[in-house]
Amino acid sequence: MTSLPTPNWPTPLLRLDARRSSRLALATLACGMTLSAWAHEESMAVPDAPGWRLGVAGALADVRAERALPSQKMGGYLLRGDTGVDRRDSALEHVVLEAGWRINAQWSAYLAAGQHDTDPAHAEAAWVRYQFAPSEVGGWSLQAGRSRPQLGPVMTQAGHLDSLALMPLAKRLVTDGDWIDDGVQVSGQHDWGDWTAQVDAGVWRGRSFPGSAGSAASPVVHAGLVKGDWRADAFVALLRPEGRGSLVQSSNGVHTHNAPDCSSLLLGVQCFSGRSQVSGASVQWASHEWPITVQAAYWQRHDEGTLRSVNGAADHTGQNQGGWLQALWQVTPEWTWGARSERVRAQMSLSGAGASLLAQEAALTGSAPLSRHTALLAWQVHPLVALSVESGRERQGAESVSFTSFRAVFRASTVLPGF
């Protein structure tokens, strides 16, 4: 299974409560049963011939655990500081409506809107793309608008509507979920015999975490190499957040995709300004002879700058890193076994007159490695619907929480000819 983007700062379109959201997802599932298999990836969501591709996808999940998972709040790590989403109380994991338009051989466009849990509905993607005339060995394209910076399929697609229900810890730690931003990206591909090289270079507004509302433009470069069963990808991004806010403690106990306001120092808010360098690498083996896929991914975010609050300021350096190893085995066309092992950790330092107080406010003194180990059994009950059960355990310091997840994922699309 693959994933769709989840934005770090939504554009409100409408608001639905949890009960209405669940009904919407179930109604969408009923409608989607008459459609063809859903093409998830943004580049695949645009038809090859002039016309439209309309798609819908979603997931309902029931997570059972005795208490909140450590990954809900990510205590001891410098993120937005809110309480996170308690997945035990969430039925609607994610629902997405998408439309891809092929105007002609050169021009295409894509729009996607989605909703997570009880968050407001939001625009997940809105871009136009120009495809330059391809050669025998490759081609180039130029894309502008809202999208996910391309990091390679393993890292870009990991997360919501993925094989497993919970967002990978490393992606949560480094970019606080899926990375969505507005910008321009040039993409190219070149073939050398059995080898295929891919490159993406973009400039983005840098407003999504780990950027901020006051960030300068952020360059992102990705390179990938494919041969036979193997694929390797790596990326690097440089962000310059100016006043990236983090709550010392959540004032209302709710989850938010928006960073606290740092236009003026407020009680209960810490603000980081400086440099955030984000990078990662992944390797995938997808056998053409065996129904097995193995992935490994590594993420890191290096922060260097100033952390301040109403109680003081200090020089801050943070090294956040982690990754996962995942294997999926399609035992039969309908049944899939899988497992994922994850671990993240952070090393942070504060120096200056207000260092001790700032560290206590942000609870950085309690930072400890966080791990998660999950086993999966999935059943493709219908070409459009998959049911799965997961069993796992999260551990941070002395805290250990076991969980079980029951999940239904649906995907469908239809192609309409051009007008």
C-alpha positions as CSV (number, residue, x, y, z in Angstrom):
1,M,0.0,0.0,0.0
2,T,1.0,3.6,-0.5
3,S,0.3,6.9,1.0
4,L,-1.1,10.3,0.4
5,P,0.2,13.6,1.7
6,T,-0.7,15.1,5.1
7,P,-0.1,18.8,5.3
8,N,1.6,20.5,8.2
9,W,-0.6,23.6,8.0
10,P,-4.0,23.2,6.5
11,T,-6.0,25.6,4.5
12,P,-9.5,25.4,6.0
13,L,-12.2,24.4,3.6
14,L,-14.9,23.0,5.9
15,R,-15.2,21.5,9.4
16,L,-16.7,18.1,10.2
17,D,-17.0,16.5,13.6
18,A,-15.8,13.0,14.2
19,R,-19.2,11.4,13.7
20,R,-20.0,13.2,10.5
21,S,-16.5,12.5,9.3
22,S,-17.0,8.7,9.8
23,R,-20.3,8.9,7.9
24,L,-18.6,10.7,5.1
25,A,-15.9,8.1,4.9
26,L,-18.4,5.3,4.8
27,A,-20.5,7.0,2.2
28,T,-17.4,7.6,0.1
29,L,-16.5,3.9,0.4
30,A,-20.0,2.9,-0.9
31,C,-19.6,5.2,-3.9
32,G,-16.1,4.1,-4.6
33,M,-17.1,0.5,-4.9
34,T,-18.2,1.1,-8.5
35,L,-14.9,2.7,-9.5
36,S,-11.6,1.2,-10.8
37,A,-8.5,0.7,-8.7
38,W,-7.2,3.9,-7.2
39,A,-3.9,5.4,-8.5
40,H,-2.4,7.0,-5.4
41,E,0.8,8.7,-6.4
42,E,0.4,12.2,-7.5
43,S,2.2,11.7,-10.8
44,M,0.1,8.6,-11.5
45,A,-3.2,10.4,-10.7
46,V,-3.0,12.3,-14.0
47,P,-4.2,10.2,-16.9
48,D,-1.8,9.4,-19.8
49,A,-4.3,10.7,-22.4
50,P,-6.1,14.0,-22.4
51,G,-9.0,13.7,-19.8
52,W,-9.7,13.5,-16.1
53,R,-8.9,11.0,-13.4
54,L,-11.1,11.3,-10.3
55,G,-10.2,9.4,-7.2
56,V,-11.1,8.8,-3.6
57,A,-9.3,7.1,-0.8
58,G,-9.6,6.8,3.0
59,A,-8.9,4.8,6.1
60,L,-10.9,4.0,9.2
61,A,-8.8,2.8,12.2
62,D,-9.6,1.5,15.7
63,V,-6.5,1.6,17.9
64,R,-6.6,-0.2,21.2
65,A,-4.2,0.6,24.0
66,E,-4.4,0.8,27.8
67,R,-3.0,4.4,27.8
68,A,-1.8,7.0,25.3
69,L,1.1,6.0,23.1
70,P,4.4,7.8,23.7
71,S,4.4,8.9,20.1
72,Q,1.3,10.9,20.6
73,K,3.0,13.7,22.4
74,M,6.7,12.9,21.5
75,G,7.8,14.2,24.9
76,G,11.4,15.4,25.2
77,Y,11.6,16.3,21.5
78,L,11.3,19.9,20.2
79,L,8.3,19.9,17.9
80,R,5.2,22.1,18.1
81,G,4.6,21.1,21.8
82,D,0.9,20.2,21.5
83,T,-0.7,17.1,22.9
84,G,-0.9,15.3,19.5
85,V,-3.7,13.0,18.3
86,D,-4.9,10.3,20.6
87,R,-5.5,7.6,17.9
88,R,-7.5,5.5,20.4
89,D,-10.3,8.1,20.1
90,S,-10.0,8.5,16.4
91,A,-12.1,6.6,13.8
92,L,-11.4,8.5,10.6
93,E,-7.7,8.2,10.0
94,H,-7.7,10.0,6.6
95,V,-9.9,10.6,3.6
96,V,-8.8,12.2,0.3
97,L,-10.6,13.4,-2.8
98,E,-8.4,14.0,-5.8
99,A,-8.7,15.1,-9.5
100,G,-6.0,14.9,-12.1
101,W,-6.4,16.7,-15.5
102,R,-4.3,15.9,-18.6
103,I,-4.7,18.9,-20.8
104,N,-2.3,17.7,-23.5
105,A,1.0,15.9,-23.8
106,Q,2.8,18.8,-22.2
107,W,0.4,20.2,-19.6
108,S,-1.3,18.6,-16.6
109,A,-2.8,19.6,-13.3
110,Y,-3.7,18.0,-10.0
111,L,-5.8,18.9,-7.0
112,A,-6.4,16.9,-3.8
113,A,-8.4,17.8,-0.6
114,G,-8.4,15.7,2.5
115,Q,-9.2,15.5,6.2
116,H,-7.6,13.8,9.2
117,D,-9.5,12.9,12.3
118,T,-11.5,15.9,13.4
119,D,-9.1,18.4,11.9
120,P,-10.5,20.9,9.3
121,A,-10.6,19.7,5.7
122,H,-7.6,21.1,3.8
123,A,-6.0,21.4,0.4
124,E,-3.3,18.7,0.2
125,A,-2.1,19.4,-3.3
126,A,-2.7,22.0,-6.1
127,W,-0.2,22.1,-8.9
128,V,0.4,22.4,-12.6
129,R,3.1,20.7,-14.5
130,Y,4.8,21.2,-17.9
131,Q,6.5,18.1,-19.5
132,F,9.3,18.9,-21.9
133,A,9.5,16.8,-25.0
134,P,11.1,13.5,-23.9
135,S,14.2,11.9,-25.5
136,E,14.9,8.3,-26.0
137,V,16.8,8.1,-22.7
138,G,14.8,10.4,-20.4
139,G,12.9,13.6,-20.0
140,W,12.3,16.7,-17.8
141,S,9.3,18.4,-16.2
142,L,8.6,21.7,-14.4
143,Q,6.0,21.8,-11.6
144,A,4.6,24.7,-9.6
145,G,2.1,24.9,-6.8
146,R,1.4,23.0,-3.6
147,S,2.9,19.5,-3.3
148,R,5.2,17.3,-1.4
149,P,8.9,17.9,-2.1
150,Q,10.1,14.7,-3.8
151,L,12.3,12.7,-1.4
152,G,12.0,9.3,-3.1
153,P,8.9,7.0,-2.9
154,V,9.9,5.2,0.3
155,M,10.2,8.4,2.3
156,T,7.7,10.6,0.5
157,Q,4.9,8.0,0.6
158,A,5.5,6.7,4.1
159,G,2.8,7.7,6.6
160,H,-1.0,8.1,6.1
161,L,-2.7,5.5,3.9
162,D,0.5,3.5,4.2
163,S,0.8,-0.2,4.9
164,L,0.7,0.5,8.6
165,A,-1.7,2.8,10.5
166,L,0.8,5.0,12.5
167,M,3.0,7.7,11.0
168,P,6.7,6.5,11.1
169,L,8.4,7.9,14.1
170,A,11.4,9.3,12.1
171,K,9.1,11.2,9.8
172,R,7.1,12.5,12.8
173,L,10.3,13.6,14.5
174,V,12.0,15.3,11.5
175,T,9.1,16.9,9.6
176,D,6.2,16.4,12.1
177,G,4.4,14.2,9.5
178,D,4.1,14.6,5.8
179,W,5.9,17.6,4.4
180,I,3.6,19.8,2.2
181,D,4.6,23.2,0.9
182,D,4.2,25.6,-2.0
183,G,7.0,25.9,-4.5
184,V,8.6,25.1,-7.8
185,Q,10.3,21.8,-8.7
186,V,12.3,20.6,-11.7
187,S,12.4,16.8,-12.2
188,G,14.4,14.7,-14.6
189,Q,15.1,11.1,-15.5
190,H,17.8,9.5,-17.5
191,D,18.4,5.9,-18.5
192,W,21.8,4.2,-18.9
193,G,21.1,0.6,-20.0
194,D,19.7,-1.2,-16.9
195,W,20.2,1.9,-14.7
196,T,17.8,4.7,-14.3
197,A,18.7,8.0,-12.5
198,Q,16.2,10.4,-11.2
199,V,16.8,13.9,-9.9
200,D,14.4,16.6,-8.4
201,A,15.5,20.1,-7.4
202,G,13.0,22.6,-5.9
203,V,12.7,25.9,-4.1
204,W,9.9,26.0,-1.5
205,R,8.4,28.7,0.7
206,G,9.6,26.9,3.8
207,R,6.5,27.6,5.8
208,S,5.8,24.0,6.8
209,F,7.6,22.5,9.8
210,P,10.6,22.5,10.4
211,G,10.2,25.9,8.7
212,S,8.1,28.7,9.9
213,A,5.9,31.6,8.7
214,G,8.9,33.8,8.6
215,S,11.2,31.4,6.8
216,A,13.3,32.3,3.7
217,A,12.9,30.2,0.6
218,S,14.1,26.6,1.1
219,P,16.0,24.5,-1.5
220,V,15.5,20.8,-1.6
221,V,17.5,18.3,-3.8
222,H,16.7,14.6,-4.3
223,A,18.5,12.0,-6.3
224,G,17.5,8.4,-6.9
225,L,19.0,5.4,-8.7
226,V,17.1,2.3,-9.9
227,K,18.4,-1.0,-11.2
228,G,16.3,-4.2,-11.4
229,D,14.9,-5.0,-7.9
230,W,16.8,-2.3,-6.2
231,R,16.2,1.4,-5.6
232,A,18.2,3.9,-3.6
233,D,17.3,7.6,-2.8
234,A,18.8,10.5,-0.9
235,F,17.8,14.1,-0.3
236,V,18.9,17.2,1.5
237,A,17.0,20.4,2.4
238,L,18.0,23.6,4.0
239,L,15.5,25.7,5.9
240,R,15.9,28.9,7.8
241,P,13.1,29.2,10.3
242,E,12.6,32.6,11.9
243,G,10.4,32.3,15.0
244,R,9.3,28.6,14.7
245,G,6.9,28.3,17.6
246,S,6.6,25.5,20.1
247,L,4.1,25.4,23.0
248,V,5.7,25.0,26.5
249,Q,2.5,23.1,27.3
250,S,-0.8,22.9,25.4
251,S,-3.2,25.5,26.7
252,N,-6.3,23.7,25.5
253,G,-5.2,20.1,25.3
254,V,-5.9,19.8,21.5
255,H,-3.9,18.9,18.5
256,T,-3.0,21.5,15.9
257,H,-1.1,21.6,12.6
258,N,-0.4,25.3,13.1
259,A,2.7,26.4,15.0
260,P,2.2,28.9,17.8
261,D,2.6,32.6,16.9
262,C,6.1,34.0,17.4
263,S,5.4,37.5,16.1
264,S,5.6,38.6,19.8
265,L,6.9,36.6,22.7
266,L,3.9,35.1,24.6
267,L,3.8,33.2,27.9
268,G,3.9,29.5,27.3
269,V,5.6,29.7,23.8
270,Q,9.2,29.1,22.8
271,C,10.5,30.3,19.5
272,F,13.5,28.9,17.5
273,S,15.3,30.9,14.9
274,G,18.3,29.7,12.9
275,R,19.1,26.8,10.5
276,S,17.4,23.5,10.1
277,Q,19.1,21.0,7.8
278,V,17.0,18.0,6.9
279,S,18.3,15.0,5.0
280,G,17.6,11.3,4.5
281,A,18.3,8.2,2.6
282,S,16.4,5.0,1.7
283,V,16.9,1.7,0.1
284,Q,14.2,-0.6,-1.3
285,W,14.4,-4.2,-2.6
286,A,11.2,-5.2,-4.4
287,S,11.7,-8.6,-5.9
288,H,10.4,-9.4,-9.3
289,E,10.7,-13.1,-8.6
290,W,9.4,-13.3,-5.0
291,P,6.4,-11.5,-3.5
292,I,8.6,-9.7,-1.0
293,T,9.5,-6.0,-0.5
294,V,12.1,-4.8,2.0
295,Q,12.7,-1.1,2.9
296,A,15.2,0.8,5.1
297,A,15.1,4.5,5.7
298,Y,17.1,7.0,7.7
299,W,16.1,10.6,8.5
300,Q,17.9,13.4,10.4
301,R,17.3,17.1,11.2
302,H,20.0,19.3,12.5
303,D,18.9,22.5,14.2
304,E,21.3,25.3,15.1
305,G,20.3,28.7,16.3
306,T,18.6,30.6,19.1
307,L,15.8,29.4,21.4
308,R,13.9,32.1,23.3
309,S,10.9,32.6,25.5
310,V,9.6,35.3,27.9
311,N,12.0,33.8,30.5
312,G,15.2,34.0,28.5
313,A,17.2,33.0,25.5
314,A,19.9,30.4,24.7
315,D,22.0,29.1,21.9
316,H,20.4,25.8,20.8
317,T,21.8,22.8,18.8
318,G,19.7,19.7,18.2
319,Q,20.5,16.5,16.3
320,N,17.3,14.6,15.7
321,Q,17.6,11.2,13.9
322,G,15.9,7.9,13.3
323,G,14.7,5.4,10.8
324,W,12.9,2.1,10.2
325,L,13.3,-1.3,8.6
326,Q,10.2,-2.8,7.0
327,A,9.4,-6.0,5.2
328,L,6.2,-7.1,3.4
329,W,5.5,-10.6,2.2
330,Q,2.4,-11.1,-0.1
331,V,1.8,-14.7,0.9
332,T,-1.2,-15.0,-1.6
333,P,-2.8,-12.4,-3.8
334,E,-5.2,-11.6,-1.0
335,W,-3.0,-12.0,2.2
336,T,0.0,-10.0,3.2
337,W,2.3,-10.3,6.3
338,G,4.5,-7.4,7.3
339,A,6.7,-6.0,10.1
340,R,8.3,-2.7,10.8
341,S,10.9,-1.8,13.4
342,E,11.6,1.9,14.2
343,R,13.7,4.0,16.5
344,V,14.4,7.7,17.0
345,R,16.6,9.7,19.3
346,A,17.7,13.3,19.8
347,Q,20.8,15.0,21.2
348,M,20.2,18.6,22.2
349,S,22.2,21.3,23.9
350,L,21.4,24.7,25.3
351,S,24.0,27.3,26.4
352,G,23.5,30.8,27.8
353,A,21.9,32.6,30.7
354,G,18.5,31.1,30.2
355,A,19.5,27.6,29.2
356,S,18.4,25.7,32.3
357,L,14.9,27.3,32.4
358,L,14.3,26.9,28.7
359,A,15.3,23.2,28.9
360,Q,12.8,22.7,31.7
361,E,10.0,24.5,30.0
362,A,10.4,22.4,26.8
363,A,10.9,19.2,28.8
364,L,14.1,18.6,26.9
365,T,15.7,17.2,30.0
366,G,13.4,14.1,29.8
367,S,14.3,13.2,26.2
368,A,14.9,9.5,25.7
369,P,15.0,7.3,22.6
370,L,11.6,6.2,21.3
371,S,11.1,2.8,19.6
372,R,8.2,1.0,18.0
373,H,7.9,-2.6,16.7
374,T,4.8,-3.6,14.7
375,A,3.5,-6.8,13.1
376,L,0.9,-6.7,10.3
377,L,-1.6,-9.0,8.7
378,A,-3.6,-7.6,5.8
379,W,-6.5,-9.0,3.7
380,Q,-7.4,-7.6,0.3
381,V,-11.1,-8.5,0.7
382,H,-12.0,-6.6,-2.5
383,P,-10.0,-4.9,-5.2
384,L,-10.9,-1.6,-3.6
385,V,-10.9,-2.5,0.1
386,A,-8.3,-3.9,2.4
387,L,-8.7,-4.9,6.0
388,S,-5.8,-5.3,8.4
389,V,-4.8,-6.0,12.0
390,E,-1.6,-4.7,13.6
391,S,0.0,-5.6,16.9
392,G,2.9,-3.5,18.3
393,R,4.7,-2.0,21.2
394,E,6.1,1.5,21.8
395,R,8.9,2.1,24.4
396,Q,10.4,5.4,25.6
397,G,12.6,5.2,28.7
398,A,10.8,3.2,31.4
399,E,7.4,3.6,29.6
400,S,6.2,0.7,27.5
401,V,2.8,0.6,25.8
402,S,1.3,-2.2,23.7
403,F,-1.3,-1.5,21.1
404,T,-3.6,-3.3,18.6
405,S,-5.0,-1.6,15.5
406,F,-8.0,-2.7,13.3
407,R,-8.1,-0.9,10.0
408,A,-10.0,-0.6,6.8
409,V,-8.5,1.2,3.7
410,F,-10.4,1.9,0.5
411,R,-9.1,3.3,-2.8
412,A,-10.8,3.9,-6.1
413,S,-10.6,6.1,-9.2
414,T,-12.3,6.5,-12.6
415,V,-11.0,8.0,-15.8
416,L,-13.2,10.4,-17.9
417,P,-12.3,11.4,-21.4
418,G,-11.4,15.0,-22.3
419,F,-14.0,17.5,-23.3
